[in-house]
Amino acid sequence: MINVSELPVRRKSWLAIANIPANRRGWELSDCKEVTSTDIKRISTWVNKVKSGEVIRAEGKPKCGVGLLLVGEPGHGKTTLALTILQTMLRTFSMDEFVVGDGRVLVKPCYFATYNDIIELKGKLISKDHTDEQERLFLGMHGECDDDAYNVRVLVIDDVGKEHVSGSGWNKNLLHHILRTRFNLGLPTIITTNLPVESWSAAYGEATGSFIHEAFVTIQLESIKGDLRK
């Protein structure tokens, strides 16, 4: 675990605005001791591909936009691992990774949100009960903000599958839209979910159930110690 207060000002600021819960700030992959070495190795391989320029807006490259799908039972460390991955990037990637075209630095290189957070934010935008910052955040999570400095390069969507299911299918459509949009723009997403891959088509439609095989490296997490909340 690192001491966040000792980080350079810019990196410390990024961590502060990435929406990372206080009880997980400063975590490193080596702190995730309940995750198997095989899973840590696969995650490290993905992080290194992102770092080497093979994922984020990597036009023409096979891993362009490919994210991580962390699947597992409740309490097996999916959210903690996703938060640790974000922090690893924010702490260790070169500053060049986070510079936009005109030389400005990104405002939110990485961001953490539950899927319910995104649904609630969309509701505020529809009702017009929102601030300009909330609109920028929503567009930035999609990668569609006119000001590229606000487009989130790596987004964690936590707890997919726990959201309220609407009769209109509105939540399903929103999830597919944000995942497809980010992937098409070469922006990777990290998802945590209790929902098995084989259940995605029934939950979110055939298109999304098929799409996740293209857009994600799936890692089935099973903690060495079982449910860590017990």
Secondary structure, DSSP 8 states (H G I E B T S, - for coil): ---GGGS-HHHHHHHHHTT--GGGTT--GGG-TTS-HHHHHHHHHHHHHHHTTSSTT-TT-TTTT-EEEEE--TTSSHHHHHHHHHHHHHHHS-GGGGB-TTS-B-S-SEEEEEHHHHHHHHHHHHHT---HHHHHHHHHHHT--SSGGGS-SEEEEEEET-S---TT-HHHHHHHHHHHHHHHTT--EEEEESS-GGGHHHHH-HHHHHHHHHHEEEEE---TTS-TT-
